[in-house]
Amino acid sequence: MTIGAEDQDFFPWEDVDASRRDTRLQADPPYGELLARFREQARVCPGCGTAPTALGWIYFRSLPWTWELMVGRQGLTVVFS
């Protein structure tokens, strides 16, 4: 999932920040393996030309209420600052 400028009003940035600050979530072992695999396969950002290794990758997990409503999401996300 990639979040760009066009999603600023739609995407819940407070949830992204909560995931980013969640050290336990960011240290989760599968995340590290997944990140290494994606970085190997990723290309430069089509919007800004930044190399995959220089992008702000985080593991995102939506809030518990989203899972209760069966609309929860989780996975690697590139966040543009």
N, C-alpha and C positions, 0 to 999 in steps of 0.2 A: 504494500500500500504506500503510495507516495502522496503527500499532501502539498499542494501548490497554492499559489496566491488566490486562485479562483475558489478554493475551498475555505478561505479564512472565515467567512460568515457561517458556513455550514458545519465545519468540523469542530468538535468540543475541545478547544485548546487547553482548558483547565484539566481535562482528562489526559491529554497528551503530556502535559507537565507533571501530572500525578504519576504517570507511568515512568517518565524520565527520572523523577526523584526517588522512585521505589528501588532502593539498592538491592533488595532481595530479588525483585523481578528482573532487574538488569544483570544480576549475577547468576541467574538460573542456568545450570549447565547446558540444557538443549539450546539456549539462546546463543551461547558462544559457538557451538558447532554450526548452527544455522547461519550465523553472521559470517563465519569463515567461508562457508559454501556460497552464500550470496555475493560476498565481495569478490570471489573468484569469477563468478559468472556475470557480475554487473558491468555495465558500460558507463561511460561518462554521462553525467546528467544532461538530458536533452535541453533543459532550460538555461543552464548556466555554464555547462562544459566542465564542471568540477569532477575530478576523478573519484571513483567509488570509495577509495580509501580515505578521502578527505571530507566525505559527507557526514552529516550527523545522524548516524544509525541508532535507533533505540528499539527496544521490544515493547510494543504497545499491547495493553489488555484493557478492554472497556470495563466500565463499572459493573458491579454485581447485578444491578437492576436490569441491565441490558441483556444479561444472560437469562434472567428470569422470564423476560419477554421474548426469548429466543432470537434476539437480534445482536447478541454479543459478538465482538470481534477481537482477534489477537493476532499478532505477527510482527515481523520486522517492518519498520517504518523509517523513512528518511524524512527528517525534519529540516526545513530550510529556515534559518534564523533571520 
